[in-house]
Structures are given as C-alpha cells and as structure tokens.
Amino acid sequence: MKMDKMLKQVQKMQAQVSLMQEELANEVVEASSGGGMVKVQANGHGDVVSVSISKDVVDPEDVEMLEDLVLSAVKEALRLGREMAEKRMGSITGGLGIPGLF
C-alpha cells in the first residue's frame, strides 16, 4: 500500500514539473545595464528572448563599452531566469534539489 501511495505522489509531482516547465518557457524576466540603455529579456529555460539597445549607447569609437553592457545585461537576465525557475520548481519538489528538472 505505501508503495502505491508513493508512486501516485511521484506521478503527481512529475505532472506538476512538466506543467511548470511549460510555464517557465513563457515566463520572462528582464535585466538592464547602463542605466537602462541595454535591456535583455530571458525566459525560465535560460533562453534570451530579446535584446534592446538604445541608440544613445552606440558609439563606433567605443564598441567595448557596448559589448560590456550587453554581456552584463545578458548575465543578469539569465541569473534572474534561473532564480525564478529554482523558486518555482522548489515549490513543487519541496527543495529536494533534484538535478535535471530545469
């Protein structure tokens, strides 16, 4: 009996994880750098979904600064996306830290 109950709980958790993974693909976080001159959006799967660069920050004489701003915003957007996914999955798994769920 206990094994049946545990199996049902695992199946329920699998269904919840699957649904959460679908939702995370549609959940978007945004990060910016350079006072909002560069904005990057990423989803809960760790995919960058958009990059916006203000014309004011584009300087052909200082491409390195623009590269740094883009890199900074991308890293932050990806960090925020991972953080969001971890929190959401943690609510399902109870903080078990099961590898490979997202």
trRosetta pair geometry for C-beta under 8 A, 3 or more apart (Angstrom, degrees):
i j d omega theta_ij theta_ji phi_ij phi_ji
1 4 5.8 -54 -153 32 34 112
1 5 6.6 30 154 -16 67 106
2 5 5.7 -56 -151 37 35 112
2 6 6.2 33 153 -18 68 107
3 6 5.7 -55 -145 39 32 110
3 7 6.2 35 154 -22 65 106
4 7 5.7 -54 -147 35 29 112
4 8 6.5 29 154 -18 63 105
5 8 5.8 -54 -152 35 31 111
5 9 6.5 31 150 -19 64 105
6 9 5.6 -53 -150 35 34 113
6 10 6.4 35 152 -19 66 104
7 10 5.7 -52 -147 35 32 111
7 11 6.4 33 153 -18 64 105
8 11 5.7 -53 -146 37 32 112
8 12 6.3 35 153 -21 64 105
9 12 5.6 -53 -148 36 32 113
9 13 6.3 32 152 -19 65 105
10 13 5.6 -53 -148 37 32 112
10 14 6.4 37 151 -23 65 103
11 14 5.6 -49 -147 32 33 114
11 15 6.6 33 153 -18 63 103
12 15 5.8 -54 -153 35 32 111
12 16 6.4 30 150 -17 65 107
13 16 5.6 -55 -148 38 33 112
13 17 6.2 35 153 -21 67 105
13 92 6.3 128 -150 163 80 99
13 93 6.9 83 -163 -98 122 63
14 17 5.7 -53 -146 36 30 111
14 18 6.3 32 154 -20 64 106
15 18 5.7 -53 -148 35 30 113
15 19 6.4 29 154 -16 64 106
16 19 5.8 -56 -149 39 31 110
16 20 6.1 32 153 -21 66 108
16 92 4.7 176 125 -140 125 125
17 20 5.6 -55 -144 38 31 112
17 21 6.3 35 155 -23 65 103
17 89 6.9 46 -126 -133 87 91
17 92 5.8 161 -75 127 70 154
17 93 7.4 49 -84 -58 112 97
17 101 5.7 -91 -155 -157 129 109
18 21 5.8 -51 -150 30 29 112
18 22 6.8 29 151 -16 61 103
19 22 5.8 -55 -156 34 34 112
19 23 6.4 32 150 -17 67 107
20 23 5.5 -55 -148 38 35 112
20 24 6.2 39 153 -25 68 104
20 88 5.6 165 -163 143 120 114
20 89 6.2 143 130 -88 149 67
20 92 5.9 -110 -31 -31 154 148
20 102 7.9 -69 116 -79 107 121
21 24 5.6 -49 -145 32 32 113
21 25 7.0 41 152 -26 60 97
21 45 7.7 68 -166 -88 77 98
21 101 7.7 -139 -72 165 112 71
21 102 6.3 -165 -105 -104 90 86
22 25 5.9 -50 -162 21 34 114
22 26 7.4 13 149 -3 61 106
23 26 6.0 -71 -161 44 39 102
23 27 6.1 40 147 -29 75 108
23 44 7.5 12 108 41 66 151
23 88 7.6 -146 91 -177 120 152
24 27 5.4 -49 -135 31 39 114
24 43 6.6 114 151 156 64 93
24 44 2.9 -105 -169 93 91 134
24 45 5.8 124 121 -49 103 70
24 84 7.4 153 -133 114 96 103
24 85 5.3 58 -140 -106 141 94
24 88 6.5 -180 -79 71 107 154
24 102 6.6 5 71 -139 173 126
25 43 5.7 32 -159 155 33 146
25 44 6.7 -81 -48 56 25 92
25 45 5.3 24 -98 -26 68 125
25 47 7.9 26 -140 26 71 128
26 43 6.9 41 -28 -141 5 125
27 43 6.1 114 72 -156 56 76
27 44 4.6 38 65 -25 110 118
27 84 6.3 -154 127 144 134 142
27 88 8.0 160 17 -46 168 156
28 41 5.0 9 -176 -178 115 113
28 42 7.0 154 -149 78 68 27
28 43 5.5 -46 -92 -93 64 67
28 49 6.2 -77 -119 44 116 145
29 41 6.9 165 81 -150 38 64
29 42 5.9 -19 59 62 87 79
29 43 7.8 144 14 -112 74 20
29 44 7.8 96 -11 -69 103 65
29 77 6.1 164 97 -154 94 70
29 80 4.0 -154 141 121 152 120
29 81 5.2 -155 31 -70 123 67
29 84 5.8 -172 -49 -23 131 143
30 39 6.0 -2 -172 -173 109 103
30 40 7.0 160 -152 83 61 41
30 41 4.8 -29 -96 -95 80 79
30 77 6.6 -25 -148 -113 26 104
30 80 7.9 -47 49 85 21 157
31 39 7.4 164 86 -151 39 57
31 40 5.5 -15 62 61 85 91
31 42 7.7 1 8 9 104 105
31 73 5.1 167 106 -160 95 66
31 74 7.8 -167 72 -58 125 8
31 76 3.5 171 -170 104 155 108
31 77 3.9 -137 20 -62 112 70
31 79 7.8 67 -66 47 154 92
31 80 5.8 171 -56 0 111 136
32 35 7.8 -50 136 110 117 14
32 36 4.7 12 162 -108 152 48
32 37 7.6 127 -178 37 104 40
32 38 6.3 152 -157 84 68 54
32 39 4.6 -25 -97 -98 95 72
32 40 7.4 166 -87 17 44 67
32 73 5.7 -6 -138 -120 23 115
32 76 7.9 -66 29 81 24 142
33 37 7.3 -53 95 55 58 82
33 38 5.0 -13 57 63 86 108
33 69 4.6 -177 101 -158 120 72
33 70 7.7 -134 49 -56 130 17
33 72 4.2 92 -90 93 157 119
33 73 4.3 -122 0 -57 104 90
33 76 7.2 148 -56 12 99 138
34 37 3.7 -59 111 42 120 113
34 38 5.2 73 30 10 121 93
34 54 7.9 -145 108 33 127 117
34 57 5.6 52 154 -111 157 144
34 69 4.4 5 -33 -133 123 131
34 73 8.0 -51 12 -49 91 117
36 39 6.6 8 -161 -63 61 101
36 54 7.7 63 118 -32 71 134
37 53 7.1 23 149 -157 75 58
37 54 4.3 -92 -153 30 71 123
37 56 6.3 -106 -131 75 114 100
37 57 4.0 107 164 -46 135 137
37 69 6.5 -34 84 -175 107 151
38 51 7.5 -16 -169 -169 87 88
38 52 7.2 161 -155 86 41 58
38 53 5.4 1 -109 -109 79 73
38 54 7.2 -105 -60 10 48 83
38 57 6.5 -94 -47 79 89 165
38 66 7.6 141 -72 -155 134 66
38 69 4.3 136 3 143 147 108
38 70 5.5 -125 -163 -82 148 54
38 72 7.7 100 81 65 134 94
38 73 4.7 -142 118 -20 105 151
39 50 7.8 0 111 111 91 97
39 51 7.4 159 86 -157 55 42
39 52 4.3 -2 57 55 100 106
39 73 6.5 -151 -130 -163 16 144
40 48 6.1 -47 -173 -142 108 108
40 50 7.1 174 -151 91 45 56
40 51 5.3 -5 -106 -107 79 73
40 52 7.7 -161 -70 24 39 69
40 70 7.5 104 -60 -157 124 62
40 73 4.2 137 1 137 114 104
40 74 5.1 -154 -140 -83 173 52
40 76 7.5 127 58 65 117 86
40 77 4.2 -113 104 -23 105 150
41 48 7.3 113 82 -163 49 61
41 49 5.0 -54 103 65 99 96
41 50 4.5 23 40 48 111 93
41 51 7.9 -142 24 -65 69 38
41 77 6.3 -169 -134 -147 10 137
42 46 6.6 -9 176 -149 123 27
42 47 6.3 165 -156 82 78 38
42 48 5.1 -45 -95 -100 88 50
42 49 6.2 150 -115 5 28 84
42 74 7.8 99 -56 -152 125 58
42 77 4.0 129 -3 147 114 104
42 78 5.4 -178 -115 -80 176 51
42 80 7.1 133 57 68 113 93
42 81 4.2 -84 111 -44 114 140
43 46 7.4 -49 76 15 68 21
43 47 5.2 2 38 55 103 91
43 49 5.6 74 -30 -36 95 126
43 81 6.1 72 99 -136 24 128
44 81 5.4 -167 -105 -168 33 85
44 84 5.3 -101 -106 98 97 113
44 85 4.4 137 -172 -73 94 95
44 88 7.1 -7 -148 26 147 145
44 102 7.3 -55 151 -167 94 132
45 81 7.4 -47 46 168 30 127
45 85 7.5 118 -75 -86 29 141
45 102 7.3 -130 -114 -172 55 88
46 78 5.8 46 -146 -146 78 91
46 81 5.6 158 -88 110 46 133
46 82 6.4 40 -86 -68 99 84
46 85 7.8 -44 -42 -13 83 151
48 51 6.7 18 166 -51 123 96
48 74 6.2 -27 -94 -135 136 95
48 77 6.6 80 -112 101 85 138
48 78 7.3 -47 -67 -67 87 93
51 70 6.9 29 -157 -141 131 102
51 73 7.7 118 -133 102 88 130
51 74 7.7 -15 -100 -78 114 95
53 57 6.3 -112 -176 66 87 116
53 58 6.6 86 141 -60 118 100
53 66 7.2 45 -151 -157 135 109
53 70 7.1 -26 -87 -84 118 103
54 57 5.1 84 71 3 91 101
54 58 7.7 -154 100 -14 52 85
55 58 5.6 -52 -156 21 45 116
57 65 7.6 -134 -177 118 91 107
57 66 6.0 132 139 -103 98 90
57 69 6.5 -70 173 61 144 170
58 66 6.4 47 -110 -96 52 144
59 62 4.3 17 93 42 121 96
59 63 7.6 -138 85 -59 67 43
59 65 7.0 16 49 54 117 125
59 66 7.1 -180 37 -40 74 113
60 63 6.9 4 -153 -57 36 92
62 65 4.5 12 149 11 110 117
62 66 7.0 124 112 -14 76 87
63 66 5.7 -58 -158 39 43 111
63 67 6.2 46 147 -23 73 105
64 67 5.5 -52 -146 36 34 115
64 68 6.3 36 154 -21 66 104
65 68 5.7 -54 -151 35 31 112
65 69 6.4 31 152 -19 65 106
66 69 5.7 -53 -147 36 33 112
66 70 6.3 31 155 -17 66 105
67 70 5.9 -56 -147 37 29 109
67 71 6.2 28 156 -18 65 110
68 71 5.8 -55 -143 39 28 111
68 72 6.1 31 157 -21 64 108
69 72 5.8 -54 -146 35 28 113
69 73 6.4 23 158 -14 63 108
70 73 6.0 -60 -148 40 29 107
70 74 6.2 29 155 -19 66 109
71 74 5.8 -56 -145 37 29 111
71 75 6.3 29 158 -19 65 107
72 75 6.0 -55 -148 35 27 110
72 76 6.4 21 156 -14 63 110
73 76 5.8 -58 -146 40 30 109
73 77 6.2 31 156 -20 66 108
74 77 5.8 -56 -145 37 29 109
74 78 6.3 25 158 -15 64 108
75 78 6.0 -60 -149 39 28 108
75 79 6.3 29 153 -21 64 108
76 79 5.5 -53 -146 36 32 113
76 80 6.3 32 155 -18 65 105
77 80 5.8 -54 -147 38 30 111
77 81 6.3 33 152 -21 64 107
78 81 5.5 -52 -146 36 32 114
78 82 6.4 33 155 -18 65 104
79 82 5.9 -54 -149 37 30 109
79 83 6.2 32 152 -20 64 108
80 83 5.5 -53 -145 37 31 115
80 84 6.3 34 155 -21 64 104
81 84 5.8 -52 -148 34 30 111
81 85 6.4 28 154 -17 63 107
82 85 5.7 -57 -148 38 32 111
82 86 6.2 32 155 -20 67 107
83 86 5.8 -53 -146 35 29 111
83 87 6.5 28 156 -17 63 106
84 87 6.0 -58 -151 36 29 110
84 88 6.3 23 156 -15 65 110
85 88 5.9 -59 -145 40 30 108
85 89 6.0 21 161 -11 67 112
85 102 4.6 -173 170 143 127 154
86 89 6.0 -58 -139 44 26 104
86 90 5.9 33 158 -27 63 111
86 102 7.6 -148 -71 62 51 138
87 90 5.6 -54 -144 33 25 116
87 91 6.9 31 154 -25 59 100
88 91 5.9 -52 -161 23 32 112
88 92 7.4 20 147 -9 61 103
89 92 5.7 -59 -158 38 42 107
89 93 5.8 11 157 4 78 113
89 101 5.4 132 -155 113 141 132
89 102 5.4 -131 -54 -15 148 132
90 93 6.2 -64 -126 54 30 91
90 94 7.4 -74 -180 98 58 3
90 95 5.0 34 -156 -80 97 63
93 96 4.3 -103 159 28 106 102
93 97 7.5 180 120 -13 138 25
93 98 5.6 -139 -142 7 149 109
93 101 6.9 -108 -49 -63 143 173
98 101 5.2 75 90 -38 98 122
